[in-house]
Amino acid sequence: MEEGITDAFGLRQPLKRLTSGEEGVEKMRRDRAVRSLLAYEAQSYEARIMQSALQFIIENQRYVKIALLIHDGMYTQFTRETKEGQKVRLLNALRDEVAGAARQCDISTRLVGEYIDVSGCKTNLKDVGIYEN
């Protein structure tokens, strides 16, 4: 069986065969290839877990939008239609979605977040061009 990993989406990623060379150089190349493969595997699990959060936002886009997406997280913004009582429920439901995806991947992690009321701020995301509602 070929050396490699199976990522979070079930895709096989082989460890690249290296040409033979000087023993010390060969070990350095192999170590670098292994670290690269492990980084790929970790990122695939981050992406799979975040996929559940993205799906939740899509299903609830009337109430919450993505203001900024980063590789292993996101900033969200509630829409004007979102009532105050819904905000905490939506955040808890989003945390539950991510926790469920993490459990399916057998990964110990959690979504960290807090609700910050920016209604009294002079500058908001819409003002700086990051988000338009």
Secondary structure as the mmCIF struct_conf table of DSSP 4:
data_model
#
loop_
_struct_conf.conf_type_id
_struct_conf.id
_struct_conf.beg_label_comp_id
_struct_conf.beg_label_asym_id
_struct_conf.beg_label_seq_id
_struct_conf.end_label_comp_id
_struct_conf.end_label_asym_id
_struct_conf.end_label_seq_id
STRN STRN1 GLY A 4 THR A 6
TURN_TY1_P TURN_TY1_P1 ALA A 8 PHE A 9
BEND BEND1 GLY A 10 GLY A 10
STRN STRN2 ARG A 12 PRO A 14
HELX_LH_PP_P HELX_LH_PP_P1 LEU A 15 ARG A 17
HELX_RH_AL_P HELX_RH_AL_P1 GLU A 23 GLU A 59
TURN_TY1_P TURN_TY1_P2 ASN A 60 TYR A 63
STRN STRN3 VAL A 64 ILE A 70
TURN_TY1_P TURN_TY1_P3 HIS A 71 ASP A 72
STRN STRN4 GLY A 73 PHE A 78
TURN_TY1_P TURN_TY1_P4 ARG A 80 GLU A 81
HELX_RH_AL_P HELX_RH_AL_P2 GLU A 84 GLN A 104
TURN_TY1_P TURN_TY1_P5 CYS A 105 ASP A 106
TURN_TY1_P TURN_TY1_P6 SER A 119 GLY A 120
BEND BEND2 LYS A 122 LYS A 122
TURN_TY1_P TURN_TY1_P7 LEU A 125 GLY A 129
BEND BEND3 ILE A 130 ILE A 130
#
